[in-house]
Amino acid sequence: MITENLTEVRSRIAAACVRAGRKPEDVRLIAVSKTKPVSMLMEAYEDGARDFGENKVQEILEKRPQMPEDTRFHMIGHLQTNKVGQVIDKTVMIHSVDTVHLAERIEKEAAKRDLVADVLLEVNVAREESKFGFDPDEVEAALETIGKFSHIRVKGLMTIAPFVENAEENRKFFKKLFQLYVDIKSKNIDNGTMSELSMGMTGDYEVAIEEGATMIRVGTGIFGSRQNGVERV
Ligand SMILES: *Cc1c(COP(=O)(O)O)cnc(C)c1O
């Protein structure tokens, strides 16, 4: 099932790239494996998947030692400051930096280990009450602070769009994040490190690609639905 799903997702990515006049290699597929067993991650790995998204520190700590060394784990869920030290050197990117406070902790833990952490700033583009992330109006100020940290590289922006029946309804949010990204890049407050836009999930990744996503996070579309249909975001 995973093989067929991956083939399907990859061909849809390719088709969306054609529509948008983009190159498929400019869109990275992150297989969101939260709640799924290592056996399923391995199946995806054998089909060429190397980037995996998890939203719980504990799952990364458990799965990572069981996967081949070139597996890349992305932290995509809300990260508590007291857990930063546990994952900082076990992830290739933290997509979910949602406060300056969290960034300060990442800076401190990265400095201790003498590494530079690649992160994305999470933006609550749709301004949903239930979601984490910076308000679009706060991003620039946050970046002015975080951009000065020497152990953090802000690689771009991330958003979790609303859950909608029709992916087209999210196009405006993807456009808005892209615009914010372009505006920030033009001001060069990021020291030129910004190059990534993490947006689009199973229900709307094709629209996200059309609007400029460089990373899409697909769970259900690869691994099937999560238990009892309960969404563990
Ligand atoms: C679960 C999750 C996804 C994947 O969602 P699907 O709808 O299963 O593709 C993507 N991004 C984040 C942040 C998630 O928590």
The ligand as an SDF file (V2000), in Angstrom:
LIG
                    3D

 15 15  0  0  0  0  0  0  0  0999 V2000
   -0.0940   15.3180   10.8790 C   0  0  0  0  0  0  0  0  0  0  0  0
    0.5560   16.4770   10.2400 C   0  0  0  0  0  0  0  0  0  0  0  0
    0.7080   16.5340    8.8350 C   0  0  0  0  0  0  0  0  0  0  0  0
    0.2080   15.4690    7.8890 C   0  0  0  0  0  0  0  0  0  0  0  0
   -1.1860   15.4720    7.8170 O   0  0  0  0  0  0  0  0  0  0  0  0
   -1.9480   14.5720    6.7510 P   0  0  0  0  0  0  0  0  0  0  0  0
   -3.2370   15.2560    6.5810 O   0  0  0  0  0  0  0  0  0  0  0  0
   -2.0680   13.2010    7.3420 O   0  0  0  0  0  0  0  0  0  0  0  0
   -1.1390   14.5660    5.5060 O   0  0  0  0  0  0  0  0  0  0  0  0
    1.3670   17.6340    8.3060 C   0  0  0  0  0  0  0  0  0  0  0  0
    1.8400   18.6310    9.0930 N   0  0  0  0  0  0  0  0  0  0  0  0
    1.7020   18.6050   10.4280 C   0  0  0  0  0  0  0  0  0  0  0  0
    2.2610   19.7230   11.2270 C   0  0  0  0  0  0  0  0  0  0  0  0
    1.0620   17.5380   11.0400 C   0  0  0  0  0  0  0  0  0  0  0  0
    0.9370   17.5230   12.3790 O   0  0  0  0  0  0  0  0  0  0  0  0
  1  2  1  0
  2  3  1  0
  2 14  2  0
  3  4  1  0
  3 10  2  0
  4  5  1  0
  5  6  1  0
  6  7  2  0
  6  8  1  0
  6  9  1  0
 10 11  1  0
 11 12  2  0
 12 13  1  0
 12 14  1  0
 14 15  1  0
M  END
$$$$
